[in-house]
Amino acid sequence: MSEATILHADADSFFASVEQRDDPSLRGRPVAVGGGVVLAASYEAKAFGVRTAMGGATARRLCPGLIEVPPRFKAYTEASRAMFDVFEDTSPVVEGLSIDEAFIDVRGMRRIAGSPEEIAARLRTRVREEVGLPVTVGVARTKFLAKVASGVAKPDGLLMVAPSEELAFLRPLPVERLWGVGVKTADRLHARGLLTVGQVAALDEGVLVRLLGRAAGKQLHALAHNRDPRRVRTGVRRGSIGAQRALGRRPRTAQELDATLVALIDRVARRMRAASRACRTVVLRLRFSDYTRATRSHTITEATAQTRTLLGVARELLAAARPLIAERGLTLLGVALTNLLNADEVQLALPLERHRPTALDAALDSVRDRYGSDAIVRAVLLHRDPGIAMPHLPD
């Protein structure tokens, strides 16, 4: 059995921790980053039930002493870069998952850097001393188990799961710890009396396939036995580029929803072009007032990097969803660009000019790159709140 050499490093309540780092008066106090919607909550706030994506009014009701601070994305981006500098100085094999977490492979480093657990402890110390932030690290033989271990070890902890202890560690955990188990899947498992990973592992794969479908059933059966062959990979390009906007519970007019959609498509199309990519599939994500969700997608014949084309597809998807929106009310609107091609693939397969960014796209990108995202806006967004553009890892 191979050694546990995969680290999952995850900053604790990242945005809130940066705020507490930079303002000593916030340390040890319940802090929420955001205004109308909580973007991040400190562990002191989480103790009262405050959670990410919760409405500000609900958060204040749960935690009367809650301190709300506006987001400072530049500070979070700088802290992320400093933290990743430590990760990449620890090992040459780092796979970023988001701006505050990464997998790190330390295979073959025992002679020069010590055991994986010693490397993890040293990494935590360096991030604390050099970046000023707490980071939790899980160490295991697989990516899946390393991430589970870091989740169990939070906050500000270190947990190593030895290969001989893997199943004993996994079995008592709730089924929600398995990747892919969201609220709906958990409800279906609970309805069958399946509450722990051990209970899922005891089932035949075929039973899970009949219960959850082929893909989900096979994945959960494998993970419940800690079968995860994926290696930590560097230079992995993201499979999709997306953004979303929480809308609150107030009904929105068609014009308001269209303006939100324009802002989202404008944002993700710019990110896609900055990464020299084009897409074929537009996905619309919807969350309703009854907490149900829906997705709608459309794949176009040829990949494009043009905002106008992508917006046209997104508008058609939104129009088709209007009956559902009218019936259930909409609390979140999101878009994702998937089925991505790299620039060289696009140029090889699609030499026609219409598939490249338009002159308007290029001009807007140039101005924003030079003077900032707010330097110029589309007319439909004048005097409207475009929503928060969350920081993200470079593609």
C-alpha positions as a printed NumPy array, in Angstrom:
array([[  0.   ,   0.   ,   0.   ],
       [  1.434,   3.386,  -1.02 ],
       [  2.346,   6.11 ,   1.442],
       [  0.081,   9.018,   2.359],
       [  1.778,  11.839,   0.438],
       [ -1.055,  14.063,  -0.76 ],
       [ -1.722,  17.244,   1.198],
       [ -4.919,  19.259,   0.992],
       [ -4.241,  22.758,   2.334],
       [ -7.282,  24.944,   2.952],
       [ -7.262,  28.423,   4.515],
       [ -9.777,  28.798,   7.338],
       [-12.672,  31.201,   6.582],
       [-10.335,  32.893,   4.144],
       [-11.937,  36.315,   3.563],
       [-12.879,  36.7  ,   7.233],
       [ -9.416,  35.591,   8.359],
       [ -7.792,  38.242,   6.148],
       [-10.05 ,  40.88 ,   7.724],
       [ -9.153,  39.704,  11.234],
       [ -5.467,  39.646,  10.298],
       [ -5.546,  43.222,   9.028],
       [ -7.76 ,  44.655,  11.787],
       [ -6.747,  43.414,  15.259],
       [-10.015,  44.732,  16.747],
       [-11.876,  42.01 ,  14.821],
       [ -9.892,  39.088,  16.238],
       [-11.917,  36.721,  18.357],
       [-15.169,  38.422,  17.328],
       [-17.965,  37.281,  14.991],
       [-17.262,  38.744,  11.559],
       [-19.181,  38.493,   8.297],
       [-17.736,  39.734,   5.014],
       [-20.357,  41.159,   2.68 ],
       [-23.413,  43.349,   2.767],
       [-26.738,  41.959,   1.625],
       [-25.301,  38.448,   1.385],
       [-22.634,  36.824,   3.575],
       [-19.569,  36.025,   1.459],
       [-17.589,  34.592,   4.369],
       [-18.023,  34.193,   8.105],
       [-15.429,  33.844,  10.848],
       [-15.6  ,  30.768,  13.058],
       [-16.909,  32.967,  15.865],
       [-19.847,  33.863,  13.598],
       [-20.279,  30.292,  12.386],
       [-20.782,  29.24 ,  16.006],
       [-24.063,  31.204,  15.888],
       [-25.151,  29.528,  12.652],
       [-23.995,  32.226,  10.231],
       [-23.095,  30.674,   6.878],
       [-21.819,  31.695,   3.452],
       [-24.566,  32.822,   1.031],
       [-26.91 ,  33.617,   3.926],
       [-28.841,  36.872,   3.759],
       [-27.49 ,  39.68 ,   5.926],
       [-30.776,  40.092,   7.847],
       [-30.848,  36.39 ,   8.743],
       [-27.193,  36.509,   9.819],
       [-27.821,  39.505,  12.101],
       [-30.822,  37.796,  13.631],
       [-28.804,  34.675,  14.425],
       [-25.838,  36.667,  15.725],
       [-26.855,  40.024,  17.267],
       [-23.219,  41.022,  17.821],
       [-22.206,  40.314,  14.235],
       [-19.67 ,  42.726,  12.732],
       [-20.201,  43.197,   9.003],
       [-17.313,  44.413,   6.875],
       [-17.237,  45.177,   3.144],
       [-15.182,  42.831,   0.957],
       [-11.654,  43.836,  -0.081],
       [-10.892,  41.582,  -3.006],
       [ -7.479,  43.074,  -3.697],
       [ -6.376,  42.094,  -0.192],
       [ -7.705,  38.566,  -0.641],
       [ -5.952,  38.167,  -3.996],
       [ -2.647,  39.346,  -2.507],
       [ -3.022,  36.98 ,   0.458],
       [ -3.786,  34.102,  -1.919],
       [ -0.664,  34.782,  -3.965],
       [  1.48 ,  34.872,  -0.837],
       [ -0.034,  31.608,   0.372],
       [  0.516,  29.89 ,  -2.977],
       [  4.133,  31.082,  -2.918],
       [  4.529,  28.977,   0.238],
       [  2.725,  26.021,  -1.339],
       [  4.94 ,  26.117,  -4.432],
       [  8.074,  26.491,  -2.319],
       [  7.019,  23.377,  -0.418],
       [  6.637,  21.136,  -3.496],
       [  6.839,  21.539,  -7.279],
       [  3.544,  19.638,  -7.645],
       [  0.695,  21.965,  -6.629],
       [ -2.851,  21.843,  -8.01 ],
       [ -4.869,  24.905,  -7.081],
       [ -8.587,  24.357,  -6.49 ],
       [ -9.56 ,  27.916,  -5.593],
       [ -7.833,  31.013,  -4.28 ],
       [ -7.675,  29.518,  -0.781],
       [ -7.057,  25.783,  -1.243],
       [ -4.777,  23.406,  -3.112],
       [ -3.581,  19.839,  -3.359],
       [  0.164,  19.379,  -2.84 ],
       [  2.012,  16.159,  -3.701],
       [  5.125,  15.501,  -1.593],
       [  6.077,  12.082,  -2.971],
       [  9.805,  11.419,  -2.974],
       [ 10.585,  14.306,  -0.621],
       [ 11.143,  12.384,   2.605],
       [ 14.973,  12.462,   2.415],
       [ 15.221,  16.174,   1.692],
       [ 12.208,  17.52 ,   3.603],
       [ 11.064,  14.915,   6.131],
       [  7.875,  12.917,   6.399],
       [  4.626,  14.163,   4.81 ],
       [  3.282,  15.045,   8.257],
       [  6.426,  17.04 ,   9.063],
       [  6.165,  18.84 ,   5.713],
       [  2.511,  19.656,   6.425],
       [  3.332,  21.009,   9.885],
       [  6.1  ,  23.172,   8.469],
       [  3.794,  24.482,   5.73 ],
       [  1.185,  25.511,   8.305],
       [  3.829,  27.315,  10.347],
       [  5.148,  29.182,   7.317],
       [  1.698,  30.322,   6.18 ],
       [  0.975,  31.534,   9.707],
       [  4.292,  33.397,  10.011],
       [  4.716,  34.683,   6.432],
       [  1.098,  35.325,   5.417],
       [ -0.51 ,  35.75 ,   8.826],
       [ -3.327,  33.278,   8.207],
       [ -4.409,  29.938,   9.685],
       [ -4.472,  27.026,   7.265],
       [ -5.73 ,  23.504,   7.853],
       [ -3.989,  20.56 ,   6.185],
       [ -5.198,  17.02 ,   5.606],
       [ -2.69 ,  14.341,   4.596],
       [ -3.742,  11.072,   2.974],
       [ -3.035,   8.601,   0.196],
       [ -5.77 ,   9.953,  -2.114],
       [ -7.005,  13.414,  -3.054],
       [-10.493,  12.59 ,  -1.85 ],
       [ -9.364,  11.477,   1.593],
       [ -6.905,  14.36 ,   2.007],
       [ -9.759,  16.816,   1.426],
       [-12.01 ,  14.955,   3.851],
       [ -9.215,  14.981,   6.44 ],
       [ -8.741,  18.731,   6.185],
       [-12.48 ,  19.222,   6.586],
       [-12.514,  17.11 ,   9.737],
       [ -9.414,  18.913,  11.108],
       [-10.849,  22.44 ,  10.744],
       [-10.278,  25.   ,  12.056],
       [ -6.501,  25.515,  12.13 ],
       [ -5.629,  21.848,  12.352],
       [ -3.539,  19.067,  10.867],
       [ -4.769,  15.527,  10.354],
       [ -2.918,  12.646,   8.725],
       [ -4.771,   9.487,   7.782],
       [ -2.392,   6.553,   7.532],
       [ -3.143,   3.987,   4.8  ],
       [ -3.873,   1.303,   7.406],
       [ -6.478,   3.558,   9.074],
       [ -8.356,   4.808,   6.007],
       [-11.548,   2.776,   6.228],
       [-11.73 ,   3.05 ,  10.005],
       [-11.517,   6.837,   9.608],
       [-14.11 ,   6.995,   6.831],
       [-16.808,   4.624,   8.089],
       [-18.205,   6.722,  10.977],
       [-18.366,   9.952,   8.94 ],
       [-21.731,  11.268,   7.692],
       [-22.555,  10.569,   4.054],
       [-22.348,  14.313,   3.366],
       [-18.558,  13.986,   3.536],
       [-18.554,  12.066,   0.246],
       [-17.872,  14.189,  -2.833],
       [-21.014,  14.637,  -4.869],
       [-23.412,  14.234,  -1.952],
       [-25.462,  17.416,  -1.802],
       [-28.776,  18.035,  -0.113],
       [-30.877,  16.028,  -2.575],
       [-28.554,  13.034,  -2.678],
       [-28.22 ,  13.081,   1.114],
       [-32.027,  13.095,   1.456],
       [-32.305,  10.069,  -0.831],
       [-29.646,   8.205,   1.144],
       [-31.182,   9.175,   4.485],
       [-34.587,   7.962,   3.278],
       [-32.996,   4.525,   2.855],
       [-31.498,   4.704,   6.336],
       [-28.007,   5.405,   5.02 ],
       [-26.449,   7.969,   7.357],
       [-22.756,   7.093,   7.425],
       [-20.046,   6.335,   4.878],
       [-19.725,   2.872,   6.387],
       [-23.369,   2.108,   5.631],
       [-22.862,   3.213,   2.02 ],
       [-19.689,   1.109,   1.747],
       [-21.579,  -1.97 ,   2.919],
       [-23.942,  -1.803,  -0.067],
       [-23.36 ,  -3.516,  -3.374],
       [-22.469,  -1.082,  -6.154],
       [-25.551,  -2.12 ,  -8.091],
       [-27.827,  -1.005,  -5.273],
       [-26.303,   2.48 ,  -5.324],
       [-26.544,   2.624,  -9.113],
       [-30.265,   1.805,  -8.956],
       [-30.767,   4.378,  -6.204],
       [-28.695,   7.287,  -7.583],
       [-28.011,   6.531, -11.225],
       [-24.996,   4.935, -12.89 ],
       [-22.434,   7.751, -12.592],
       [-23.3  ,   8.893,  -9.06 ],
       [-23.765,   5.35 ,  -7.755],
       [-20.413,   4.11 ,  -9.062],
       [-18.611,   7.224,  -7.777],
       [-20.056,   6.983,  -4.27 ],
       [-19.289,   3.276,  -4.055],
       [-15.667,   3.937,  -5.037],
       [-15.206,   6.867,  -2.653],
       [-16.786,   4.988,   0.259],
       [-13.914,   2.495,  -0.185],
       [-11.385,   5.32 ,  -0.745],
       [-10.795,   4.373,  -4.356],
       [ -9.624,   7.573,  -6.032],
       [ -6.856,   7.084,  -8.634],
       [ -6.505,  10.768,  -9.555],
       [ -3.044,  12.254,  -9.127],
       [ -2.194,  15.83 ,  -8.218],
       [ -1.638,  17.659, -11.498],
       [ -0.018,  20.986, -12.229],
       [ -1.067,  23.326, -15.005],
       [ -4.627,  22.006, -15.109],
       [ -6.893,  24.353, -17.045],
       [-10.35 ,  24.882, -15.622],
       [-13.192,  23.033, -17.277],
       [-15.607,  25.947, -17.024],
       [-15.669,  29.661, -16.296],
       [-18.657,  30.928, -14.36 ],
       [-20.196,  33.598, -12.163],
       [-23.406,  33.993, -10.22 ],
       [-25.458,  36.672,  -8.496],
       [-27.638,  36.276,  -5.412],
       [-30.847,  38.236,  -5.958],
       [-32.536,  38.091,  -2.576],
       [-36.206,  37.239,  -2.253],
       [-37.649,  40.408,  -3.794],
       [-39.362,  39.762,  -7.14 ],
       [-37.291,  40.986, -10.095],
       [-38.597,  42.447, -13.321],
       [-37.63 ,  41.034, -16.686],
       [-35.461,  44.11 , -17.265],
       [-33.646,  43.6  , -13.953],
       [-32.963,  39.941, -14.712],
       [-31.7  ,  40.838, -18.177],
       [-29.322,  43.439, -16.739],
       [-28.007,  40.862, -14.262],
       [-27.514,  38.392, -17.094],
       [-25.647,  40.978, -19.178],
       [-23.301,  41.712, -16.252],
       [-22.607,  38.011, -15.683],
       [-21.96 ,  37.185, -19.34 ],
       [-19.815,  40.296, -19.735],
       [-17.697,  39.2  , -16.769],
       [-17.199,  35.541, -17.7  ],
       [-16.618,  36.27 , -21.398],
       [-13.852,  38.703, -20.486],
       [-12.223,  36.102, -18.217],
       [-12.463,  33.52 , -20.982],
       [-10.8  ,  35.801, -23.533],
       [ -8.069,  36.701, -21.023],
       [ -7.298,  32.974, -20.844],
       [ -7.209,  32.786, -24.68 ],
       [-10.137,  30.402, -24.819],
       [-13.505,  30.08 , -26.524],
       [-16.587,  28.082, -25.613],
       [-19.344,  26.059, -27.221],
       [-21.747,  25.542, -24.3  ],
       [-23.576,  28.129, -22.202],
       [-25.124,  26.95 , -18.931],
       [-27.752,  28.909, -17.005],
       [-28.067,  28.156, -13.285],
       [-31.202,  29.056, -11.34 ],
       [-32.105,  28.894,  -7.648],
       [-35.705,  29.474,  -6.667],
       [-37.46 ,  30.821,  -3.578],
       [-38.374,  27.282,  -2.481],
       [-34.628,  26.433,  -2.502],
       [-34.932,  24.136,  -5.512],
       [-32.46 ,  24.531,  -8.35 ],
       [-32.457,  24.079, -12.105],
       [-29.965,  24.308, -14.935],
       [-30.505,  24.958, -18.606],
       [-27.797,  24.659, -21.256],
       [-27.287,  25.045, -24.98 ],
       [-24.359,  23.963, -27.132],
       [-23.702,  26.011, -30.24 ],
       [-22.298,  24.563, -33.455],
       [-18.97 ,  26.387, -33.354],
       [-16.945,  27.766, -30.456],
       [-16.901,  31.518, -29.979],
       [-15.261,  34.166, -27.825],
       [-17.806,  36.871, -28.623],
       [-19.859,  38.368, -25.816],
       [-22.742,  39.161, -28.182],
       [-23.144,  35.542, -29.299],
       [-22.889,  34.135, -25.785],
       [-25.359,  36.689, -24.452],
       [-27.846,  35.779, -27.178],
       [-27.721,  32.116, -26.136],
       [-28.048,  32.997, -22.446],
       [-31.05 ,  35.241, -23.129],
       [-32.813,  32.409, -24.965],
       [-32.214,  30.082, -22.018],
       [-33.539,  32.675, -19.573],
       [-36.627,  33.275, -21.722],
       [-37.377,  29.55 , -21.751],
       [-37.116,  29.474, -17.945],
       [-39.533,  32.361, -17.353],
       [-42.547,  30.135, -16.55 ],
       [-40.553,  28.437, -13.766],
       [-39.322,  31.805, -12.487],
       [-42.866,  33.195, -12.431],
       [-44.085,  30.131, -10.534],
       [-41.299,  29.772,  -7.963],
       [-39.533,  33.134,  -7.749],
       [-35.799,  33.498,  -8.44 ],
       [-33.167,  34.056,  -5.728],
       [-29.965,  33.326,  -7.668],
       [-28.921,  33.586, -11.295],
       [-25.674,  32.114, -12.567],
       [-23.962,  31.392, -15.867],
       [-21.105,  29.109, -16.841],
       [-19.178,  28.768, -20.072],
       [-18.135,  25.164, -20.67 ],
       [-16.896,  22.919, -23.456],
       [-13.887,  25.234, -23.698],
       [-11.256,  25.261, -26.435],
       [ -7.791,  26.786, -26.268],
       [ -6.87 ,  29.575, -28.673],
       [ -4.704,  27.359, -30.872],
       [ -7.53 ,  24.821, -31.199],
       [ -9.979,  27.581, -32.085],
       [ -7.688,  29.067, -34.721],
       [ -7.032,  25.66 , -36.239],
       [-10.67 ,  24.608, -36.371],
       [-12.35 ,  28.005, -36.763],
       [-10.358,  30.44 , -38.87 ],
       [-13.388,  32.604, -39.639],
       [-13.335,  36.109, -38.215],
       [-16.787,  35.894, -36.683],
       [-15.608,  33.384, -34.077],
       [-12.935,  35.702, -32.708],
       [-13.561,  38.562, -30.244],
       [-15.27 ,  41.537, -31.838],
       [-13.621,  44.95 , -32.008],
       [-15.968,  46.092, -29.235],
       [-14.965,  43.157, -27.015],
       [-11.287,  43.905, -27.603],
       [-11.728,  47.615, -26.86 ],
       [-13.669,  46.984, -23.641],
       [-11.124,  44.406, -22.469],
       [ -8.244,  46.807, -23.171],
       [ -9.806,  49.691, -21.237],
       [-10.694,  47.496, -18.268],
       [ -7.261,  45.886, -18.173],
       [ -5.669,  49.326, -18.058],
       [ -8.055,  51.293, -15.84 ],
       [-10.01 ,  48.669, -13.902],
       [-13.259,  46.759, -14.325],
       [-15.417,  49.744, -13.407],
       [-13.799,  52.112, -15.912],
       [-16.408,  51.426, -18.57 ],
       [-19.784,  49.662, -18.485],
       [-22.403,  48.676, -20.998],
       [-25.334,  51.09 , -21.288],
       [-27.853,  48.613, -19.866],
       [-25.811,  48.497, -16.644],
       [-25.645,  52.253, -16.044],
       [-26.714,  53.108, -12.495],
       [-27.204,  49.417, -11.69 ],
       [-25.313,  47.328,  -9.183],
       [-23.346,  44.821, -11.29 ],
       [-22.876,  42.48 ,  -8.33 ],
       [-19.699,  41.217,  -6.743],
       [-16.919,  39.8  ,  -8.912],
       [-15.325,  37.167,  -6.691],
       [-11.562,  36.702,  -6.981],
       [-10.413,  33.472,  -8.596],
       [ -7.304,  31.544,  -9.505],
       [ -5.713,  32.445, -12.841],
       [ -6.681,  29.966, -15.56 ]])
